[in-house]
Amino acid sequence: MLEFILKAKIHRCYVTEDHLDYEGSITIGQELLQATGIKPLEKVEIYNVTNGNRFSTYVIKGKPEGKEIIINGAAAHLASKGDILIIAAYCLADSTETDKIQPRKITVTDQNNNFK
């Protein structure tokens, strides 16, 4: 049996911009992508800590050495500049291998300037 398992998480990051007039997605700075292993075009779940909204979208790679979080398109109705988010990526794994998966998680502080 296959199960959805957490693969990576960016915890408590700040939305740095929102662009309503865009085709959609979330732009994530490359420094944050590299730290978690989340890939461009990968599906992610977004949990808005500020207002409780939840949605899914795909990732667009941001600037090199970037830490930006930009909400694009219709999702900009669900998250705005300054909101705090949790971004989670999941993978499908065989139930016999789920105990071996070690999610890559970072907690962001100082409005995306630092993470651990």
Beta strands, then each sheet from edge to edge (+ up, - down):
strand 1: 2-14
strand 2: 17-19
strand 3: 25-28
strand 4: 43-48
strand 5: 54-61
strand 6: 69-72
strand 7: 84-94
strand 8: 104-109
strand 9: 114-115
sheet 1: 2+ 6+ 3- 5- 4+ 7- 1+ 8+ 9-
end
